[in-house]
């Protein structure tokens, strides 16, 4: 009887163990399944958002937004007591507002955005004349998903002011960025941080990419979607356009209302790499990779975008200027504009351009830890001098082009940026 009891207990134990193992396996399968479903939902969301942003970066979308605004303006009272206010009509700044109204007298316009729990945000609206009767501008600074109280202050030339107040719920963000950044350092007593905005130029992620505006209190005041990659620099031309890269292949010019007036595809020859600058003619000189090269060299070109026509032309091939040095290097490297590419020849890796008033330019070359000065960049580029570690260029004719170091200080080393002041 004891043996039978033990065998029976052992049999029950085996069945319990088998059941437990089955439960664990089933739970694991469920978790894996849920994980796959979650990943699929996330990927679907990204794809839908990508498609939405791609549509925004078209002339058709921008022109349609113009037409819709024109229709709304024609049917709106658009007075100071009944302003025409439209949420992000051009799709280029999620929490922005388009504001249009007229006044009987010429006034300047400022506004303050208030939302509980956040610092107030005050700005002066742009107008061609300080005092005007027609007012049209982009309003920044709304806090997403909460009530924002916006107070407009209208001031005439005598200094007399009146206020108008409206309430708007801020739009939901498209991304996952923080609305309020954590403050780890405080300004010194009496130190004025100004009223500018800090531009976070892009997150270069596997998800939708954005550019962000944060104020000096660390509060998000703008979310600008880009196609992909990142916006490397903001350039402001004489026509009131803000130029930035929306991908490795797109340069755009945005006006003060948020409309993309210029949308240029760089074509099949070049993709952008890291930096660009406005020249004296208002064209954009950019660092680039030339595609479809037999030698697979990357990040060693300078090209120019004509901002009037969209035409892209070659300015300088550093591989030709430094042919001997290039030939002495290995083909190891990657193309940061296309991380899936293999066997790229990243022998110089130019990552910064600074255009000077005399037509010359300064470049930063990461792979050689060198600062390079080129004369007559856009007409007849020639090497002027270099700064850095001369030994890297030992045995080449360019070694004699280095400036002499005077003093005891560290050389540049793998630098990612230079600034001429």
C-alpha positions in Angstrom: 0.0 0.0 0.0 2.8 2.4 0.8 4.5 1.6 -2.6 1.1 2.2 -4.4 0.7 5.5 -2.5 4.2 6.7 -3.4 3.7 5.8 -7.1 0.3 7.6 -7.1 1.9 10.7 -5.5 4.8 10.6 -8.0 2.3 10.3 -10.9 0.4 13.3 -9.6 3.6 15.3 -9.2 4.6 14.5 -12.8 1.2 15.6 -14.1 1.4 18.9 -12.1 4.9 19.5 -13.4 3.8 18.9 -16.9 0.8 21.2 -16.5 3.1 23.9 -15.0 5.5 23.6 -17.9 2.7 23.8 -20.4 1.4 26.9 -18.6 4.9 28.5 -18.7 5.3 27.7 -22.4 1.8 29.1 -23.2 2.5 32.3 -21.2 5.8 32.6 -23.1 4.0 32.2 -26.4 1.4 34.7 -25.4 4.1 37.2 -24.3 5.9 36.7 -27.6 2.7 37.1 -29.5 1.8 40.3 -27.6 5.3 41.6 -28.3 4.9 40.9 -32.0 1.6 42.6 -32.1 2.9 45.6 -30.2 5.9 45.9 -32.6 3.5 45.6 -35.6 1.2 48.3 -34.2 4.2 50.6 -33.5 5.6 50.0 -37.0 2.2 50.7 -38.6 2.0 54.0 -36.7 5.4 55.0 -37.8 4.6 54.2 -41.5 1.3 56.1 -41.4 3.1 59.1 -39.8 5.9 59.0 -42.3 3.4 59.0 -45.1 1.6 62.0 -43.6 4.9 63.9 -43.3 5.9 63.0 -46.8 2.7 64.6 -48.0 3.4 67.8 -46.1 6.7 68.1 -47.9 5.1 68.6 -51.3 4.1 71.7 -53.2 0.6 70.4 -53.7 0.0 70.2 -49.9 1.5 73.7 -49.3 -0.5 75.3 -52.2 -3.7 73.6 -51.0 -3.1 75.1 -47.5 -2.7 78.5 -49.1 -5.9 78.2 -51.0 -7.8 77.1 -47.9 -6.5 80.0 -45.9 -7.4 82.4 -48.6 -11.0 81.1 -48.6 -11.2 81.3 -44.8 -9.9 84.9 -44.8 -12.5 85.9 -47.4 -15.4 84.6 -45.2 -14.0 85.5 -41.8 -14.7 88.7 -39.9 -11.0 88.8 -39.0 -11.3 91.7 -36.6 -9.4 92.1 -33.3 -12.6 90.9 -31.5 -13.0 87.9 -33.9 -9.6 86.9 -35.2 -9.1 84.2 -37.7 -7.0 81.5 -35.9 -6.1 78.3 -37.6 -4.1 75.4 -36.1 -0.9 74.6 -38.0 -2.3 75.0 -41.6 1.0 74.1 -43.4 1.7 71.1 -41.2 5.2 72.3 -40.3 4.9 73.1 -36.6 2.5 70.9 -34.6 1.6 73.4 -31.8 1.7 76.6 -33.9 -1.3 78.8 -34.8 -1.9 80.9 -37.9 -3.3 84.3 -36.9 -5.0 86.9 -39.1 -7.0 90.0 -38.3 -7.3 93.7 -39.1 -7.5 96.8 -36.9 -9.0 100.3 -37.5 -5.8 101.9 -36.2 -2.1 101.0 -36.8 -0.7 98.9 -33.9 2.1 96.6 -33.0 1.1 93.1 -31.7 2.7 91.0 -29.0 1.2 87.9 -27.3 1.6 85.9 -24.2 0.8 82.2 -23.9 -0.1 81.0 -20.5 -0.7 77.4 -19.4 -1.0 76.2 -15.8 2.2 74.6 -14.6 4.5 76.2 -17.2 6.4 79.4 -17.6 4.6 82.1 -19.7 5.8 82.6 -23.2 5.8 86.2 -24.6 6.8 87.3 -28.1 6.3 90.2 -30.5 4.6 89.3 -33.7 6.5 90.0 -36.9 5.2 92.8 -39.1 6.9 94.5 -42.0 6.1 97.8 -40.3 6.2 98.2 -36.6 2.6 99.6 -36.6 0.1 98.2 -39.1 -3.6 97.7 -39.7 -3.3 94.2 -41.2 -1.8 91.5 -39.0 -0.8 88.0 -40.2 1.7 85.9 -38.3 2.6 82.5 -36.9 2.1 82.2 -33.2 4.4 79.8 -31.3 4.5 78.4 -27.9 1.3 76.5 -27.1 1.5 73.7 -24.6 0.2 70.4 -26.1 -3.1 68.8 -24.8 -3.9 71.5 -22.2 -5.8 74.8 -22.2 -3.7 77.7 -23.3 -4.8 81.3 -22.6 -3.4 83.7 -25.2 -3.4 87.4 -24.5 -2.8 89.7 -27.4 -1.5 93.2 -26.7 -2.2 95.8 -29.3 -0.1 99.0 -28.9 -0.4 102.2 -31.0 2.4 104.7 -31.8 1.4 106.8 -28.8 2.0 103.9 -26.4 -1.6 103.2 -25.7 -2.4 99.5 -25.4 -5.4 97.2 -25.3 -5.6 93.5 -24.8 -7.6 90.7 -26.4 -7.7 87.1 -24.9 -8.6 83.8 -26.5 -8.3 80.2 -25.2 -7.1 77.3 -27.3 -6.3 73.7 -26.4 -2.8 72.8 -27.6 -2.5 70.2 -30.3 -1.2 66.7 -29.4 2.4 66.1 -30.3 3.3 63.7 -33.2 6.4 62.6 -31.4 7.3 61.5 -27.9 9.5 64.4 -26.8 9.3 66.0 -23.3 7.2 69.1 -23.0 9.2 70.2 -19.9 12.9 69.4 -19.7 14.5 68.7 -16.4 16.6 71.6 -15.3 19.9 70.5 -13.9 21.7 73.8 -13.8 20.4 77.2 -12.8 21.4 80.6 -14.3 23.6 82.7 -12.1 21.8 85.5 -10.2 21.3 88.4 -12.6 22.3 86.4 -15.6 20.0 87.1 -18.6 19.5 84.1 -20.8 17.6 86.1 -23.4 14.4 85.2 -25.1 15.6 83.1 -27.9 14.7 79.5 -28.7 17.0 76.5 -28.7 16.7 74.4 -31.8 17.2 70.6 -31.4 18.0 69.8 -34.9 16.7 66.2 -35.2 16.9 62.8 -33.5 18.0 60.7 -36.5 16.1 57.7 -35.3 14.3 54.6 -36.6 11.0 56.5 -35.9 9.7 59.7 -37.3 12.3 62.5 -37.0 11.6 66.0 -35.7 13.2 69.3 -35.0 12.2 70.9 -31.7 12.2 74.5 -30.3 12.7 74.8 -26.5 12.7 78.1 -24.6 15.2 79.2 -21.9 12.9 77.6 -19.3 13.2 74.2 -21.0 9.6 74.3 -22.3 8.8 72.9 -25.7 7.6 75.6 -28.0 7.6 73.9 -31.4 7.7 70.5 -33.0 8.8 70.5 -36.7 8.5 67.2 -38.5 11.2 66.4 -41.0 11.3 63.6 -43.6 14.2 61.7 -42.0 17.8 62.0 -40.9 18.1 65.5 -39.3 18.2 69.2 -39.9 21.9 70.1 -39.5 21.7 73.9 -39.5 19.1 76.7 -39.8 20.0 79.4 -42.4 18.1 82.7 -42.8 18.2 84.4 -46.2 17.4 88.0 -47.2 13.9 87.0 -48.4 12.7 85.9 -45.0 13.1 82.2 -45.6 14.5 79.7 -43.1 16.4 77.0 -44.9 17.1 73.6 -43.4 17.7 70.0 -44.5 14.6 67.8 -44.3 16.4 64.6 -45.3 19.7 63.6 -46.9 18.2 64.6 -50.2 15.9 67.5 -49.5 16.6 71.2 -48.7 13.6 73.4 -48.0 12.9 77.1 -47.4 10.1 78.0 -44.9 8.6 81.4 -44.6 7.5 83.2 -41.4 4.0 81.7 -41.6 5.3 78.2 -41.7 4.8 77.6 -45.4 7.4 75.6 -47.3 8.0 78.0 -50.2 10.9 76.1 -51.6 11.2 72.3 -51.6 14.2 70.9 -53.5 15.2 67.4 -54.1 19.0 67.2 -54.6 18.7 64.6 -57.4 20.5 61.4 -58.1 24.1 62.5 -57.9 24.5 63.8 -54.3 23.3 63.3 -50.8 23.8 65.8 -48.0 26.4 65.2 -45.3 26.3 67.2 -42.0 26.6 70.9 -43.0 25.8 73.7 -45.3 26.1 77.5 -45.6 24.6 80.4 -47.4 26.9 82.2 -49.9 26.8 85.9 -50.8 24.3 85.1 -53.6 21.9 83.4 -51.3 22.7 79.9 -52.7 23.5 77.0 -50.4 27.0 75.4 -50.4 26.8 72.0 -48.9 29.0 69.1 -47.8 28.0 65.9 -49.7 28.6 62.4 -50.8 28.7 61.7 -54.5 26.6 58.6 -55.3 27.4 55.7 -57.6 31.2 56.3 -57.5 33.3 53.3 -58.6 35.7 53.9 -55.6 32.9 54.2 -53.1 34.4 57.3 -51.5 32.0 59.2 -49.2 31.8 62.5 -47.4 34.5 64.2 -49.4 32.5 66.5 -51.8 31.3 70.1 -51.8 28.2 70.9 -54.0 26.0 74.0 -54.5 22.3 74.3 -54.6 20.9 77.3 -56.6 18.1 78.4 -54.3 16.2 80.1 -57.3 16.2 77.1 -59.6 17.0 74.0 -57.5 19.9 73.1 -59.7 22.8 71.3 -58.0 26.4 71.6 -59.2 29.8 70.4 -58.2 32.1 72.9 -56.3 35.0 70.8 -55.1 36.1 67.1 -54.9 38.6 66.8 -52.0 39.6 63.5 -53.6 41.1 65.5 -56.5 42.6 68.2 -54.3 44.3 65.6 -52.1 44.7 62.8 -54.5 48.1 61.5 -53.2 46.9 61.5 -49.6 43.6 59.8 -50.5 45.5 57.0 -52.4 47.5 56.3 -49.2 44.5 55.5 -47.1 42.4 52.3 -46.7 38.9 51.7 -47.9 37.5 51.1 -44.4 34.6 53.2 -43.2 30.9 53.7 -43.3 28.5 56.2 -44.8 26.6 57.9 -42.0 24.0 59.0 -44.5 23.3 55.3 -45.3 24.3 53.1 -42.4 23.4 49.9 -44.4 26.1 50.6 -46.9 29.2 48.6 -46.7 32.8 49.0 -47.8 32.7 52.8 -48.0 35.9 54.8 -48.4 35.6 57.4 -45.6 39.1 58.7 -46.0 38.5 62.4 -45.0 35.1 62.8 -43.5 34.5 66.5 -44.0 31.9 67.6 -41.4 31.8 71.4 -41.2 31.9 74.3 -43.7 32.3 77.9 -42.7 32.1 80.4 -45.6 34.2 83.6 -45.2 33.4 87.0 -46.6 36.3 87.0 -49.1 35.0 83.9 -50.9 37.3 81.4 -49.0 36.1 78.7 -46.7 37.2 76.7 -43.7 36.5 73.0 -43.4 36.8 70.4 -40.6 38.1 67.0 -41.6 37.4 64.4 -38.9 39.5 61.5 -40.2 42.6 63.5 -40.5 41.9 65.8 -37.4 42.6 68.7 -39.7 41.2 72.2 -40.3 41.5 73.1 -44.0 41.4 76.6 -45.5 40.4 76.8 -49.2 40.6 80.0 -51.2 38.2 81.0 -54.0 35.9 78.1 -53.2 33.2 78.7 -55.7 35.3 79.9 -58.6 38.8 78.4 -58.5 39.3 76.4 -55.3 43.0 76.1 -54.1 44.5 75.0 -50.8 45.6 78.0 -48.6 46.7 76.3 -45.4 45.9 73.5 -42.9 45.9 73.4 -39.1 46.4 70.2 -37.1 48.7 67.3 -36.7 51.3 67.5 -39.6 52.5 63.9 -39.1 49.2 62.5 -40.4 50.1 64.0 -43.8 53.7 63.0 -43.7 55.1 62.2 -47.2 52.5 64.2 -49.1 53.0 67.6 -50.7 50.3 69.0 -48.4 52.4 68.5 -45.3 54.2 71.8 -46.2 50.8 73.6 -46.0 50.4 73.4 -42.3 50.6 76.5 -40.2 53.3 76.5 -37.5 52.1 75.9 -34.0 53.1 78.6 -31.6 52.5 77.9 -27.9 51.7 74.8 -25.8 48.1 73.7 -26.4 46.3 70.5 -27.6 45.9 69.8 -31.3 42.5 69.0 -32.8 41.6 65.4 -32.7 38.7 63.8 -34.6 36.8 67.1 -34.2 33.2 67.1 -35.4 32.8 70.9 -35.8 34.6 74.2 -36.1 33.3 77.7 -35.8 34.8 80.9 -37.2 34.2 83.9 -35.1 
